Structures are given as C-alpha cells and as structure tokens.
C-alpha cells in the first residue's frame, strides 16, 4: 500500500481529478429509482437522503492517492476492499455513508443525535436470517393481520366480499356565520390518473346529492347521473384558503373556523375504492356497513389504549401548523380504525422474542405510519396511490385525506404487507447480494446493467461502544448522541465523510417525533400509554433558524471530527444552500474547527422533479463535495487578490463538462459551482474574518456571474439524452490507501 505524504496538500483523487461527470450521470439515473438501486437506505423515511453511488465514489476518491493515478471511475466497478480504513460519519441520517463504506470493506462508525436514524440504520445493517424474518412475519399476519383485514372487508350489493383499498374523507368545519357544517373540498374531483393527458377520465362527487360521477380531469361542467345537478367539478367550497358557505353565502378563512373549535376538525366519509373477488377496482358510495365497521373500531379502541402511545406534540417551526389545527397529541393524526390497526400490530411485534427481529418489524410498523394517517392524500390512478404525510417535508393538514388499507393488498400501496415485500424483502435480497449499476447506451438510449460480486454480503453484529468496536474487531459501530462528544480516541479515524444538516431547510427532530413516539413505545423500556415527554428534540441538534447559532453547533461537531481524524486524514462533506448566510455559517464552522478547504466538486444530488426542487424558484440539483484538511500549504493572498476571473473560468469549464455529459445545470446550480471554486481559494487569505467578509461580498456579484455563465453555455443546456458506456476494472489498484 502507498503511504500518504503529510506535506502534499493535493494528494487524494477527491481533491484533484474527481470524475464529476461520471458520478453525476450515475446520480441522475439513481435519483429516479433510489429505493431500487439502494434499498438498504429506504427501509424507513428519512429527509434529504443522499445517493449511494455518489458516496461510493466519495469514499473511493477520499482513499485514492491522486499521484498514483487513482482512477475512481475504474475502481467503482472493482471488488475493492479497504479493511484498514475507518470511516466516521457524525451525521449518519439514513446511513448512506455507513452502508457504502462497509460495501468497500471499510470499518465504519456512524453517529446521529436523532434516535430514529440509529434505529433505521441498525435495522438495515444488522444480522438476520431470511427464515427467521419470514416466520416472524407469518405470525404477525396470522394474528394482527387477520384482525386488520376484517376492518377493511365489506359486502357488495350482490353479497360478495370485497377488500376496501381506500376510504376517501373530507374535513368539516361549521360556518362561523350561520353554523352550517361545510365540506372543505378544494375541487369536487377526487380521483384522476397520474398522467391525465393520456388517461383523462376522473371521478367527482356531486355537491348536491354526493353521488360519484364520471367526468374528465379538466371538465368545467358535469351533470350528476343521479340528481341531474349541473356543476363545475373544478370548484369546491375552498378557494385560496377561503371558504364560501353555500347556505348564507358568507366567506371566511379556514384557519379562523378551525380556531373556533376545541378539537381537530371532524371528517366525513364520502367515497371508497374496493377490490372485488374478480380483481376489479370499483368506486362506491359509503353505506351503513361502513358506518358499522367504523363503530366497531371505535368500540375496540378503548381496550387497546395500552398499545397506542399518547404523546403531546411540542411547539416548533414544523409543528405549529398542526397545533393551530388543534392537534395536541401525535395519536390524533390517525382515525380510530388506523389506531386500532396499529395497536394490533404493536401487540404482535412486542411479542417477538429475538431483539433484532423485533427491531426490524418495529421499523416496518413505523414506515407504515407514513402512509396510513389522516394527513395522507390520493395521488391518483396509475401510480403509488398514497401521497404520504411527508411528501413536502412538512406536516400539512390535509383537507381531503385518504385512508388506505393498513394491512395492504396487492392492489393498494403503503400497507404493512406491501411494505414488507417492497422494503424488507428487497433489502434482504440486496444485503445477500449487493450490486452497483453501470450505464450503457443501447440504440441511443441509456440502459443500466447491474454489476454483482463487488461487495460481501451485508450482515453484521453491530458494536455499541468504541471499546467493543475495537475489542471485537467489529465492522460497524453505531451510536446515538451529540456528535460534538464521542468516545472515539484522538487521531484514530482515517476519513470523515458526512452530509450535515442544511441550516434551516428541514427540522428533522420535529418531524421525526411522528415516528419516534411509536418506536419508543415498541423498543423502549418505559410503560406504554402514558403521556410523557418522548421526543427526538435536543438543544444540541445542529439545526437552527439563526445562522450564527447554526455555525456554532456545526463547528462543535467539526471540532470533534478534527480531534478524532488522523493528521494525514481527510474530512469530506456534501453541502448546498440557496442563501449566502448558509454558506457563511458552514465556512465559519470549517475554519473555526481548524480545517482548511482544499477542493470543492459539484455532483448531482436531487432528482429534478422532486417536490422540494420543483417548488423552488431557483432549483439546486447539485451538492458541493467539500474536501478539507488539518494542514494546508497556503500562500498569503491579500483580501483583494482572490482570483475571481479564475474562479469564473473554472465554473464555465465545470458547467460545460456537465452539459457535455447531457446533464442539466440550472442557474441555482451555477451559483453553487461558482461558490465552490471560491471556497477552495478562500483559505489562502489566512484570516478567517477577512475570508468571511470576502464570501459575503461575493453575494452581491454572484447573479451577474451566474448570468454570464448561463449565457456562455445556453446553447449546450439540454436534457439527459445519452450516456457513454463505462468499463469495469479487474483488480484493486495500488493507489488505495491504508488510512
């Protein structure tokens, strides 16, 4: 193995010659079906999950000596093993760094302050047998499963049985002017196809008699087939957050009506979709049988309260919205039938004797919560029908919520049984035989090929302390807690690779509490059914609406990374932000921790059609991979000597390289790339406050720079059309370091 020189600043492939076009093409492809290509990181919901192909490349690039012709692209498809490399991720999140590290034969240490992160990563990596998992599932199905199925089984008018796939509900509020109860429909169309241009048929509910009418998704006029009422199905009672009362003709804000209530708004069932014995989907009106079934669930609820965590919702940036809707406890986000279903599942899972299996199925139950609550909605026919609660990374009260079949059927989505197949079994298959995918071109179109045999099976006993990690020579050590304080000894980690929180983008803990109250109930030691403080929130969480506070918290973790990192080690993390204060906070944390930026590579990070990206005025699809060192050979540039022209030229070259690879680059992306070029030179000033001052001053000129780059490259901007085939290597290169 080649040893790293401690005096050469640009020694790793991540710092010089990293193949951003190759990695970004893989990332673009993976981003469309992340759960297929990296199922280990999709056992459970997490926010801002990074792409596995990107982090595999980052780990390789961080371990390869550039002067030894370290070729990330070639080694990507080799069976690389780095048993002497220890990788640490202080913001573990969904576990992407940890999973990719162990696939490359590294030893990995993961830590996160949020216990949901630890639960999901542990569930993904720890040791199981397929036989034990199937046995446990069959026992759950025979007990809880049968009871839940009965709650979603109905008789049709012809006497035959059918499974309810989905129940359609609408929120109700009394008019504050006349007291009339109003259905909060934004539109009377409640079902349409995901691709309406190809399949324009839709279903609407009549405002006069509530019958279900066939119509078109863009129809402005529909005649009810029951009462002959003529109406515009596009118009409901709610327009721009205002409600119009059809009785008194008054108008009022939705939130004003809700605030007059002492409880969350009531719901009315107005339609259902069933699956007949002939495997046919049918939309039907609810009837007395549905009312009776719901009353049965309400009656059963009282005897099952011990299996339902009743935990108060704390005020916060992401929870105030639902508190304003009078939701005071997390269990209020579910209706009675959903709560009873989860109580049955909870009871069955808590009886599993093998701790690892109980842990795995608790994670599965928690995943099912995301698709089975009264904050979900209907995405439409022709796709996964359930739009989950966190589709927009927020807790948003849904006016027309969708209740899915909690156990699930082959024709529904988001159920316990369907997620068992799509998440647990898929992850098990991947654990047994991990693969990468290679992009080839077939008849001018991109085609992916799975490449097996690059990694050992992923099935580990997980250490719970660093001492255990060392003594047992374990592959993985996972822990929960503040990453500013770890039990890792000084200078023992070769590479730190992470993806820190992005300032104020997502308040992880406030959202994660939705899951954690159930996970704590299933896996914790405390009594159940008791109202108490059960939360993932911590004052040390690196998340803050204030940029200065965020910088202080981030710096505290970076300082710990500095302490545990070897002298010749490398610290690499991904980051992007739309505002300069986010960049300033991040850069201050780097420098106050003692690190220097040596290089910044842009790489594709987000799917261009993801909801958060599409809702942005200036979408950012690229992260910066920021490489940092403890020591840096730097010059003595004056404040005014940062070569802006050079940075601008580098930005143009990078943008052209990405566009040549048929990758889309937005104005927001150009800004990120340009700032990356600046960051790599800032440390040469040698005075933190002057560096910060310069970074702030750049913001005033960035728009002009971005416009110049976009104009220079506007003819090259186009969508992804072709990819170049890649070739796999045959052996581990000498340039891989024993770090």
C-alpha positions in Angstrom: 0.0 0.0 0.0 1.1 3.5 -0.7 1.6 5.9 2.2 0.2 9.4 2.0 2.7 12.3 2.2 1.8 14.6 5.1 3.1 17.6 3.3 1.4 17.4 -0.1 -2.0 19.2 0.0 -3.5 17.8 -3.1 -2.9 14.0 -2.7 -6.3 12.4 -3.0 -8.5 11.8 -6.1 -11.3 13.7 -4.3 -9.1 16.8 -4.4 -7.8 16.6 -8.0 -9.4 14.8 -10.9 -12.6 13.6 -9.3 -14.9 12.4 -12.2 -17.8 14.7 -11.6 -19.5 13.9 -14.9 -19.3 10.1 -14.4 -20.6 10.3 -10.9 -23.3 12.8 -11.7 -24.6 10.7 -14.6 -24.9 7.7 -12.2 -26.5 10.0 -9.6 -29.1 11.3 -12.1 -30.1 7.8 -13.0 -30.2 6.6 -9.4 -32.2 9.5 -8.3 -35.2 8.3 -10.3 -35.4 4.9 -8.5 -33.4 5.3 -5.4 -35.3 2.7 -3.5 -34.5 0.1 -6.2 -30.8 0.8 -6.5 -30.1 1.3 -2.8 -32.9 -0.4 -0.9 -30.9 -0.5 2.4 -31.4 3.2 2.9 -35.1 3.1 2.2 -36.4 0.8 5.0 -37.7 3.9 6.7 -38.4 7.5 6.0 -35.6 10.0 6.3 -35.2 13.5 5.0 -32.7 14.7 2.4 -31.2 11.2 1.8 -28.0 11.2 -0.3 -27.3 9.0 -3.2 -25.4 5.8 -2.7 -23.5 5.9 -6.0 -22.2 9.4 -5.0 -21.0 8.3 -1.6 -19.3 5.2 -3.0 -17.4 7.5 -5.3 -16.6 9.9 -2.5 -15.2 7.1 -0.3 -13.0 5.8 -3.2 -11.9 9.4 -4.1 -11.0 10.1 -0.4 -8.8 7.0 -0.2 -7.1 7.1 -3.5 -3.7 8.8 -4.0 -4.0 11.0 -7.0 -0.3 10.8 -7.7 -0.6 7.1 -8.0 -3.1 7.5 -10.9 -6.1 6.9 -8.6 -8.9 6.2 -11.0 -12.3 6.5 -9.2 -14.3 5.6 -12.4 -12.4 2.4 -13.0 -12.3 1.3 -9.4 -16.0 2.0 -9.0 -16.6 -1.4 -10.7 -13.9 -3.4 -9.0 -14.2 -5.5 -5.8 -12.3 -3.0 -3.7 -11.5 -3.9 -0.1 -10.2 -1.3 2.4 -10.1 -3.2 5.7 -7.6 -0.8 7.2 -9.7 2.3 6.6 -12.0 3.6 9.3 -14.7 5.9 8.1 -16.7 8.1 10.5 -20.0 9.8 9.8 -21.1 12.2 12.6 -24.5 13.0 10.8 -25.4 9.4 9.9 -29.0 10.1 8.8 -30.3 7.3 6.6 -26.9 5.5 6.7 -25.7 6.1 3.2 -22.0 6.7 4.2 -22.0 3.7 6.6 -23.6 1.3 4.0 -21.2 2.3 1.2 -18.2 2.2 3.5 -18.8 -1.4 4.6 -19.5 -2.4 1.0 -16.0 -1.3 0.2 -14.6 -3.3 3.1 -14.0 -0.3 5.4 -14.8 -0.3 9.1 -17.5 2.3 9.8 -18.5 4.4 12.7 -21.9 6.1 12.5 -23.5 8.5 15.0 -26.5 10.7 14.9 -28.3 12.8 17.6 -31.6 11.6 16.3 -32.5 8.1 17.6 -34.7 7.4 14.5 -31.6 7.5 12.4 -29.9 4.9 14.6 -33.0 2.7 14.6 -33.3 2.6 10.8 -29.5 2.2 10.1 -29.3 -0.6 12.6 -32.3 -2.3 11.1 -30.7 -2.1 7.7 -27.2 -3.5 8.5 -27.6 -5.9 11.4 -27.6 -9.7 11.2 -30.7 -11.7 10.3 -31.7 -14.9 8.6 -34.4 -14.9 6.0 -36.1 -17.8 7.6 -36.5 -16.0 11.0 -37.9 -13.0 9.2 -40.5 -15.0 7.3 -41.5 -16.9 10.4 -42.0 -13.6 12.4 -44.0 -12.1 9.5 -46.3 -15.1 9.2 -47.0 -15.0 13.0 -47.9 -11.3 12.7 -50.1 -12.0 9.7 -52.0 -14.8 11.5 -52.8 -12.6 14.5 -52.8 -8.8 13.8 -53.1 -9.2 10.0 -56.3 -11.2 10.2 -57.9 -8.7 12.5 -56.9 -5.7 10.3 -58.2 -7.4 7.2 -61.6 -7.8 8.8 -61.7 -4.0 9.4 -61.3 -3.4 5.6 -63.6 -6.2 4.3 -67.1 -5.3 3.0 -70.0 -7.0 1.4 -71.1 -5.7 -2.0 -74.7 -5.3 -3.0 -74.6 -8.7 -4.7 -73.5 -10.3 -1.4 -69.9 -11.0 -2.5 -67.0 -9.9 -0.3 -64.5 -7.2 -1.3 -61.4 -5.6 0.2 -61.5 -1.8 0.7 -58.4 -0.4 -0.9 -59.0 3.3 0.1 -61.5 5.3 2.0 -61.9 9.0 0.9 -62.6 11.6 3.6 -63.2 15.3 3.7 -62.7 17.7 6.6 -65.7 19.6 8.1 -65.9 22.9 9.8 -69.0 24.9 10.9 -69.6 28.2 9.3 -68.9 30.9 11.9 -71.7 33.0 10.4 -74.6 30.5 10.2 -73.4 27.3 11.9 -73.9 25.2 8.8 -71.3 22.4 8.5 -69.2 22.8 5.4 -67.2 20.1 3.5 -63.8 21.5 2.7 -63.4 20.5 -0.9 -60.9 22.5 -3.0 -62.2 20.6 -6.0 -65.0 18.1 -6.5 -62.7 15.9 -8.5 -61.3 13.4 -6.0 -59.7 10.9 -8.4 -57.9 11.2 -11.6 -55.0 9.5 -13.4 -51.3 10.4 -12.7 -51.0 11.1 -16.5 -54.3 12.8 -17.3 -53.2 13.7 -20.8 -53.2 10.0 -21.7 -56.0 9.0 -19.3 -58.4 12.0 -18.9 -61.1 10.1 -17.0 -61.8 11.3 -13.5 -64.2 10.9 -10.6 -66.1 13.7 -9.0 -68.5 13.9 -6.0 -71.8 15.8 -6.6 -72.2 18.8 -4.3 -76.0 18.3 -4.3 -76.5 14.5 -3.6 -72.9 13.3 -3.1 -73.2 10.7 -5.9 -70.0 9.7 -7.6 -69.9 11.0 -11.2 -67.7 10.1 -14.2 -66.1 13.1 -15.7 -62.9 14.4 -17.2 -60.0 15.8 -15.2 -60.3 19.2 -16.9 -64.1 19.3 -17.3 -65.8 22.6 -16.4 -69.2 21.1 -16.5 -70.6 17.9 -15.1 -74.2 16.6 -14.9 -74.9 14.4 -11.9 -76.1 10.9 -13.1 -78.3 10.6 -10.1 -80.0 14.0 -9.4 -79.2 15.8 -12.7 -77.5 18.7 -10.8 -75.2 20.6 -13.1 -71.9 21.8 -11.5 -68.3 22.7 -12.2 -66.2 19.9 -10.7 -63.1 22.1 -10.6 -64.7 24.3 -7.9 -65.2 23.3 -4.3 -66.1 25.3 -1.2 -62.4 26.3 -0.6 -60.6 28.8 -2.8 -57.3 30.3 -1.8 -57.7 29.3 1.9 -61.1 31.0 2.0 -64.3 29.0 2.5 -67.6 30.1 0.9 -70.7 29.0 2.7 -73.4 27.9 0.2 -76.1 28.4 2.8 -75.5 32.0 4.0 -73.1 33.0 1.1 -70.6 34.2 3.7 -66.9 33.9 3.3 -64.2 33.1 5.9 -60.7 31.8 6.3 -60.3 28.0 7.0 -58.0 28.7 9.9 -60.4 31.1 11.5 -63.1 28.4 11.6 -60.7 25.8 12.9 -59.5 28.1 15.7 -63.1 28.3 17.0 -63.0 24.5 17.6 -61.5 22.9 20.7 -60.5 19.7 18.8 -59.2 18.9 15.4 -61.9 19.2 12.6 -64.2 16.2 12.1 -64.1 14.2 8.9 -66.8 12.8 6.7 -66.5 9.7 4.6 -67.7 10.4 1.0 -66.3 7.5 -1.2 -64.4 4.3 -1.1 -62.5 2.2 -3.6 -62.9 -1.6 -3.3 -61.2 -4.6 -4.9 -63.8 -7.3 -5.9 -63.2 -11.0 -6.0 -62.8 -10.6 -9.7 -59.8 -8.4 -9.1 -61.7 -5.3 -10.3 -61.4 -1.9 -8.7 -64.7 -0.1 -8.1 -65.6 3.3 -6.7 -68.6 3.2 -4.4 -70.5 5.4 -2.0 -70.2 4.6 1.7 -73.1 2.9 3.3 -74.4 1.8 6.8 -72.0 -1.2 6.7 -69.0 1.2 6.6 -70.5 3.2 9.4 -71.0 0.0 11.4 -67.4 -1.2 10.8 -66.0 2.2 11.9 -68.1 2.0 15.1 -66.6 -1.5 15.8 -63.2 0.1 15.5 -64.1 2.9 17.8 -65.5 0.4 20.3 -62.3 -1.7 20.2 -60.1 1.4 20.8 -60.8 1.7 24.5 -59.4 -1.7 25.2 -56.2 -1.1 23.2 -55.0 2.2 24.6 -52.1 0.5 26.2 -50.7 -0.2 22.7 -51.1 3.3 21.5 -48.5 6.0 22.5 -50.3 9.1 23.6 -47.6 11.8 23.5 -48.2 15.5 23.3 -46.9 17.5 20.3 -44.4 20.2 21.2 -44.5 23.6 19.6 -41.9 24.2 16.9 -41.2 25.5 13.4 -42.7 22.4 11.8 -45.3 21.5 14.3 -47.0 24.9 14.9 -49.1 24.4 11.8 -50.8 21.3 13.1 -51.1 22.7 16.6 -53.1 25.5 15.0 -55.4 22.9 13.8 -55.9 21.7 17.4 -53.9 18.5 17.1 -52.4 18.2 20.6 -51.1 14.7 20.6 -49.5 12.6 17.9 -52.1 9.8 18.0 -54.7 12.4 16.9 -53.2 12.3 13.4 -54.9 8.9 12.9 -58.5 7.9 12.8 -59.9 5.2 15.1 -59.6 2.3 12.5 -56.0 3.2 11.9 -55.2 3.4 15.6 -56.8 0.0 16.2 -54.9 -1.5 13.3 -51.6 -0.2 14.6 -52.5 -1.4 18.1 -52.9 -4.9 16.8 -49.5 -4.7 15.0 -47.9 -3.2 18.1 -49.1 -6.0 20.3 -47.8 -8.7 17.8 -44.4 -7.0 17.3 -43.8 -6.5 21.0 -44.2 -10.3 21.5 -41.3 -11.1 19.1 -38.6 -12.6 21.3 -35.5 -12.1 19.2 -34.4 -8.4 19.7 -33.0 -7.9 16.2 -36.3 -9.1 14.6 -38.4 -7.0 17.0 -36.3 -4.1 16.0 -36.7 -4.8 12.3 -40.5 -5.1 12.5 -40.8 -2.0 14.7 -39.1 -0.2 11.9 -41.6 -1.7 9.4 -44.5 -0.6 11.5 -43.1 2.9 11.8 -42.6 3.0 8.0 -46.3 2.0 7.6 -47.3 5.0 9.7 -46.1 7.4 7.0 -48.8 6.1 4.5 -51.6 5.5 7.0 -52.7 8.6 8.7 -55.2 11.4 8.2 -52.5 13.7 6.6 -52.2 11.5 3.5 -53.9 12.2 0.2 -54.7 10.5 -3.0 -52.0 10.7 -5.8 -54.3 9.2 -8.4 -54.6 6.1 -10.5 -51.6 4.8 -12.4 -49.1 5.3 -9.6 -48.5 4.6 -6.0 -51.8 5.9 -4.9 -50.9 7.2 -1.4 -49.2 10.6 -1.1 -47.5 10.2 2.3 -47.6 12.6 5.2 -44.1 14.0 4.5 -44.3 14.3 0.7 -43.5 18.0 1.2 -41.1 17.6 4.1 -43.6 19.3 6.4 -46.7 18.5 8.5 -49.5 19.9 6.4 -53.2 19.3 7.4 -54.9 17.6 4.5 -58.5 18.8 3.7 -59.4 15.6 1.8 -57.3 12.8 3.5 -57.0 9.3 2.2 -57.3 6.3 4.5 -55.5 3.3 2.9 -55.9 -0.3 3.9 -53.4 -0.6 6.8 -52.6 -4.3 6.2 -52.5 -3.7 2.4 -53.4 -5.7 -0.7 -51.6 -6.5 -3.9 -53.6 -3.6 -5.5 -53.0 -1.0 -2.8 -50.0 0.9 -1.6 -48.4 1.8 1.7 -49.8 -1.2 3.7 -47.8 -3.2 6.2 -47.8 -6.3 4.0 -46.9 -4.4 0.8 -44.0 -2.5 2.5 -42.8 -5.8 3.9 -42.4 -7.0 0.3 -41.2 -3.8 -1.3 -38.8 -2.7 1.5 -37.9 -5.6 3.8 -37.6 -8.4 1.2 -36.0 -6.1 -1.3 -33.4 -5.0 1.3 -32.8 -8.6 2.3 -32.1 -9.6 -1.3 -29.7 -6.6 -1.6 -27.9 -7.5 1.7 -27.3 -11.0 0.4 -26.0 -10.0 -3.0 -25.2 -6.2 -3.2 -24.7 -4.7 -6.6 -23.8 -1.5 -8.4 -25.3 -0.4 -11.7 -23.5 0.6 -14.8 -24.9 2.9 -17.5 -24.6 1.7 -21.1 -26.1 3.1 -24.3 -28.4 0.9 -26.3 -29.8 2.2 -29.6 -29.0 5.7 -28.4 -30.9 5.3 -25.1 -29.4 4.9 -21.6 -29.6 1.4 -20.2 -28.4 0.2 -16.8 -26.8 -3.1 -16.1 -26.4 -4.5 -12.6 -22.9 -5.4 -11.6 -22.7 -8.1 -8.9 -19.7 -9.5 -6.9 -18.2 -6.2 -5.9 -19.2 -6.4 -2.2 -19.5 -9.0 0.5 -23.0 -9.7 2.0 -24.1 -7.1 4.4 -24.9 -8.9 7.7 -23.2 -7.6 10.8 -23.1 -7.7 14.5 -23.1 -4.0 15.5 -20.9 -2.6 18.2 -22.5 -0.3 20.7 -19.3 1.4 22.1 -15.9 2.2 20.6 -14.3 -0.2 23.1 -16.5 -3.0 21.8 -15.7 -1.9 18.2 -12.0 -2.3 18.9 -12.0 -5.5 21.0 -14.4 -7.4 18.8 -12.9 -6.1 15.6 -16.5 -5.3 14.5 -17.2 -3.8 11.1 -19.8 -1.3 12.3 -20.2 0.8 15.4 -23.4 2.9 15.7 -24.4 5.2 18.5 -27.0 7.9 19.4 -25.9 11.3 20.8 -24.3 14.6 20.2 -21.6 14.2 17.7 -19.6 17.0 19.3 -18.8 14.5 22.0 -17.8 10.9 21.1 -15.9 8.1 22.7 -13.6 7.8 19.7 -9.9 8.2 20.7 -7.8 11.0 19.3 -6.4 10.6 15.8 -7.8 7.1 15.1 -10.1 7.8 12.1 -8.7 7.9 8.6 -11.6 9.5 6.8 -14.6 11.6 7.9 -17.4 11.6 5.3 -20.8 13.1 6.1 -23.8 15.2 4.9 -24.6 17.8 7.6 -28.0 19.4 8.0 -28.6 22.3 5.7 -29.1 25.2 8.2 -32.9 25.7 8.4 -34.1 23.5 5.5 -35.6 20.6 7.4 -36.2 20.4 11.1 -35.5 16.7 11.4 -36.4 16.2 15.0 -39.8 17.9 14.9 -40.8 15.7 12.0 -39.1 12.5 13.3 -41.2 12.7 16.5 -44.1 11.5 14.4 -42.3 8.1 14.2 -40.3 8.1 17.4 -43.3 8.1 19.7 -44.2 4.6 18.3 -40.6 3.4 18.0 -40.0 4.4 21.6 -43.2 2.5 22.6 -42.1 -0.6 20.7 -38.4 -0.6 21.7 -38.1 1.5 24.8 -38.2 0.4 28.4 -40.8 2.8 29.8 -44.5 2.0 30.4 -46.9 2.3 27.5 -49.9 4.5 27.1 -48.6 7.2 29.4 -48.5 10.9 28.5 -44.9 11.9 28.9 -42.0 13.7 27.1 -41.0 11.4 24.3 -39.1 13.3 21.7 -36.0 13.3 19.4 -35.5 17.0 20.0 -32.3 18.2 21.6 -30.8 21.6 22.3 -27.6 20.3 20.7 -29.2 19.3 17.4 -27.4 21.0 14.6 -30.4 22.7 13.2 -31.4 26.3 13.7 -33.2 29.2 12.1 -30.4 31.5 13.3 -27.3 31.3 11.1 -24.9 32.2 13.9 -26.3 29.6 16.2 -26.2 27.0 13.4 -22.5 27.9 12.8 -21.6 27.4 16.5 -23.4 24.0 16.6 -21.8 22.8 13.3 -18.4 24.0 14.4 -18.7 21.9 17.6 -19.2 18.7 15.6 -16.4 19.7 13.1 -14.0 20.2 16.0 -14.7 16.7 17.2 -14.1 15.4 13.7 -10.8 17.3 13.8 -9.9 15.6 17.1 -10.6 12.0 16.0 -9.1 12.4 12.5 -5.6 11.3 11.8 -3.0 14.0 11.0 -2.9 13.0 7.3 -6.6 12.1 7.2 -9.2 13.9 5.1 -12.6 15.4 6.1 -15.2 15.4 3.3 -18.8 16.5 3.3 -21.6 17.5 0.9 -23.4 20.8 1.1 -25.5 23.3 -0.8 -27.6 26.3 0.2 -29.6 28.9 -1.6 -28.6 31.8 0.7 -25.3 33.3 1.5 -25.8 33.1 5.2 -26.0 29.3 4.9 -22.6 29.3 3.1 -21.1 31.7 5.6 -22.2 29.6 8.6 -20.8 26.5 7.0 -17.5 28.1 6.1 -17.1 29.6 9.6 -17.6 26.2 11.1 -14.9 24.7 8.9 -12.3 27.2 9.8 -13.1 27.5 13.5 -12.7 23.8 13.8 -9.2 24.1 12.4 -9.8 22.8 8.9 -9.0 24.3 5.5 -10.9 23.7 2.3 -8.6 22.1 -0.4 -11.2 21.4 -3.1 -14.9 21.5 -3.9 -16.5 19.3 -6.5 -20.1 19.7 -7.7 -22.1 16.5 -8.0 -25.8 15.7 -8.8 -27.8 15.3 -5.7 -31.5 15.8 -6.2 -34.0 14.4 -8.7 -35.1 17.4 -10.9 -38.8 16.5 -10.4 -38.7 16.1 -6.6 -41.3 18.2 -4.9 -39.0 20.4 -2.9 -36.9 21.1 -6.0 -39.9 21.8 -8.3 -41.3 24.2 -5.7 -38.1 26.3 -5.7 -37.8 29.4 -7.7 -34.1 28.7 -8.4 -33.8 24.9 -8.0 -30.5 23.5 -6.9 -29.8 20.0 -8.2 -26.1 19.8 -7.2 -24.3 19.4 -3.9 -20.7 20.5 -3.4 -18.3 17.8 -2.2 -16.1 19.9 0.0 -12.7 18.3 0.9 -10.9 19.7 4.0 -7.5 19.1 5.7 -6.0 19.7 9.1 -2.9 21.2 7.4 -2.8 23.2 4.2 0.1 24.7 2.3 -1.2 28.1 1.5 0.1 31.4 0.2 -0.5 34.8 1.6 -3.2 36.3 -0.7 -4.5 39.7 0.2 -8.2 40.2 0.6 -8.5 41.7 -2.9 -6.3 39.1 -4.5 -8.7 36.2 -4.7 -8.7 35.4 -8.5 -12.4 35.9 -9.3 -11.7 35.7 -13.0 -10.0 32.3 -12.4 -13.0 31.1 -10.4 -15.4 32.2 -13.1 -13.3 30.4 -15.8 -13.3 27.2 -13.7 -17.1 27.5 -13.2 -17.6 27.8 -17.0 -15.4 24.7 -17.6 -17.2 22.7 -15.0 -20.6 23.6 -16.4 -19.5 22.7 -19.9 -18.2 19.4 -18.7 -21.5 18.6 -17.0 -23.5 19.7 -20.0 -21.3 17.7 -22.3 -22.4 14.7 -20.3 -26.0 15.6 -21.0 -26.7 16.9 -17.6 -29.0 19.8 -16.9 -27.4 22.7 -15.0 -29.7 25.4 -13.6 -28.9 29.0 -12.5 -29.0 27.8 -8.9 -26.5 25.1 -9.7 -24.1 27.6 -11.4 -24.2 29.7 -8.2 -23.3 26.6 -6.1 -20.5 25.6 -8.5 -19.0 29.2 -8.5 -19.1 29.4 -4.7 -17.3 26.0 -4.6 -14.5 27.5 -6.7 -14.3 30.5 -4.4 -14.3 28.3 -1.2 -11.3 26.4 -2.4 -9.2 29.6 -2.6 -10.6 31.5 0.4 -8.3 29.7 2.9 -5.3 31.2 1.2 -6.1 34.6 2.7 -5.2 33.1 6.1 -7.5 35.3 8.2 -11.0 33.9 9.0 -12.8 37.3 9.3 -11.3 38.6 6.0 -12.3 35.3 4.4 -15.9 35.7 5.7 -16.0 39.3 4.6 -14.9 38.3 1.1 -17.5 35.5 1.0 -20.3 37.9 1.9 -19.2 40.4 -0.7 -19.4 37.8 -3.4 -23.1 37.5 -2.9 -23.6 41.0 -4.4 -21.9 40.0 -7.6 -23.0 36.3 -7.9 -26.1 37.0 -10.0 -24.0 38.7 -12.6 -21.5 35.9 -12.7 -24.3 33.3 -13.0 -25.9 35.2 -15.9 -22.5 35.3 -17.7 -22.0 31.6 -17.3 -25.5 30.8 -18.4 -25.3 33.0 -21.5 -22.0 31.4 -22.4 -23.4 27.9 -22.2 -27.1 28.4 -23.2 -26.8 26.5 -26.4 -25.4 23.5 -24.6 -28.2 23.3 -22.0 -30.4 20.3 -22.7 -32.0 17.3 -21.1 -30.4 13.9 -20.4 -30.3 12.1 -23.7 -27.3 9.8 -24.0 -24.7 8.3 -21.7 -21.3 6.9 -22.5 -20.7 3.2 -21.6 -18.2 2.5 -18.8 -15.8 -0.4 -18.3 -15.1 -2.2 -15.1 -11.6 -2.8 -13.7 -10.0 -6.1 -12.9 -8.2 -5.6 -9.6 -7.6 -3.4 -6.6 -5.2 -0.6 -7.6 -2.1 0.1 -5.7 -3.3 3.6 -5.1 -5.9 2.6 -2.5 -4.5 3.8 0.8 -4.4 2.0 4.2 -5.6 5.0 6.1 
